[in-house]
Amino acid sequence: MIIVNTSGNWATTYEPLLHANWNGFTPTDLVFPSFLFAVGNSMSFAMDKWKMVSQREVLYKIFKRTFIIFLLGFLMYWFPFYKLDADFNKLPFRFSETRIFGVLQRIAICYGIASLILYYFKPKISLYISAGILIVYWIIFAFYGSYDIHQNPVLDLDLRIFGENHLYKGEGFAFDPEGLLSTFPALVNVFAGYFTGKYIREKGINYEMLSKLFLTGFVLLAAGFMWNYEFPINKKLWTGSYVFLTIGLDLMILGIIIYYSDFLKKSNGIYFFQVFGKNTLAIYLFSEILPIVLYYIPVGKISSYSWIYKNIFAKFGDYNGAFLFAFSIMMICWGVGYWLDKKRIYIKI
């Protein structure tokens, strides 16, 4: 995700590191749903701990975590609370112009809703809810009659509730890929992660578990491609076919990781990823704030971000330079995570 978000030059970024423009799928489009899948997976461990404490304490933890994650995401997009014009003069950045939703905000909402459902109801209820969400979401689009980026029910609802000023404008116009309506099918990715974690813990590490993990992943992958003909795979709308596709891929990728680490007993390269996993939220926030700071510090008439790319990384070629710039940012973030791990500092909420 860090490499995807910090290209040195978007015009010369390798296509697999870009989101699909609209319908379709790239490797980049797997990153966010995998975050949600991981959230659900971790919840399968937390549920056992919740059984040992009072309802009041559980609810406090759920609402506190939901609020803090949402607030951090909101403040991150607002940071540094002013804007710059072309000459780097400060302009006011009013609350009325802030983006309401975003990546962390969606994670917060999905975590909060999924936690409450799994805490108060039997796990199978969440399966019925997941099926209901995907079917109703499909029906909404069928009745609306349009999947166009400028005319769809996700955009329509956001405009009616929040207004144009509070939406993401990275597409060149107001449209939020983390809109309110499209957050509901994203819940299914969280539930899938929960049930996957629960299944693995109950079955244990064996070939039967692994084969069923791969088989289920393949079936969902195939179902996603088949549904694509009626309900196009679309990350920005988070369509049902996209949900099936991403869950299927996550199951198979998780299966590969389990086979590598638990069956083959390999550990080479694992620590590199564990560093990110031990302070995920802190590293993600740092990875988003660092580029913003570089954009806001001028070197002559351009930002530090652009100056560093043009004077250092562009020498490696347009595409290679853009990638190496992003890779360097990622390694800086990894270095921060490595330092935190060595100091045994783990930032949790």
C-alpha positions, 0 to 999 in steps of 0.5 A: 500500500505504501508503494502504491500511494507514494509513486514518484511520478504518477504519469510513469507508474507501472500499471500493476501499481495503479488502481483500475480506472473503473471496472476491472482489477489490478494487484493494487485493488487487492490491498485494501480488502486484504486489510479488512480481511486481516481485521476480521482475522484478528477479531477471531482471536479477540472474541475469546478474550471478550468472553472473559470480561464484562459487556460494558468493558467490551463495548467500551473497547469497541466504541473507543477503537472505532472512534479513534481509528475514524478520527485518525483517518479524518485528521490525516486527510485534514493535516496540516490543516491548511492548503497551499496555492501554486506559489506555496502561500498558505490558504485556509482549509476549513472544516466545510471542505474536509473529506469525511470518509477514507481508508481508516474511516472505512476500517473503523466503521467495518470493525465497529459494526462487525464487532457488535454483530459478532459479539451479540449474535451467533456467528452464522447470523453474520453469514446471513447478513453478508448474503443479505448485504450483497444481494440488496446491494446488487438489487440497488444497482439493478434498480438504479440502472447505472454503473457509471462513475458520474452516475451511480447510487454510491455517489448519489447517496454521498452527495445527498447526505454529505455534499460535494465539498466533503467528498474525495476529488482525486478523480478530478471531480467529487466521488468517494471510493470509500463512500457510505453505501459501498462500506456495507459490502466491505463488511463481508470482507471482515466477516470472511476474515473472521470465519477464516481465522476461526476455521483455521484455529478449530481445524488446526494446521493440517492438509485437510484445512489447507486444501479446503482453504484453497478450494473455497478460495478457488470457488469464490474466485470463480464466482467473482468472475462469473458474477462480473458479467452481471455485476462488474468487478469494481473496487471503487463501488466495492461490488459483490463480484469484487468481494468474492474475487478479493476474498477468494484471492486472500484465502489462497494467499493465506494458504500459501503463507501457511504452507510456507511457514507451517508446513515447510517450516520456512522463516526466510523473509518473514520478519520483514513483514512482521515489522509492518504487522507489529505497528500497522496503524502507526506505520500506515499513518507515518507513510501518509503523513511523510509525503504530505510533509514533503509536498508542503516543504518547497525547494525553489518553486517545487515541493520537496517531494518533486525535487527529490524525485527529479534530482535523484530517482528520475535518473534511473528512468521514468518508470524505474525512478517512480518505483524506486522513489516509492520503494524508498519511502516504504523502506523508510517506513519499515525502518521506523517500524524496525526501530519501534520493534527493537525498542519493544514499542507497540502502539495500539488503541 
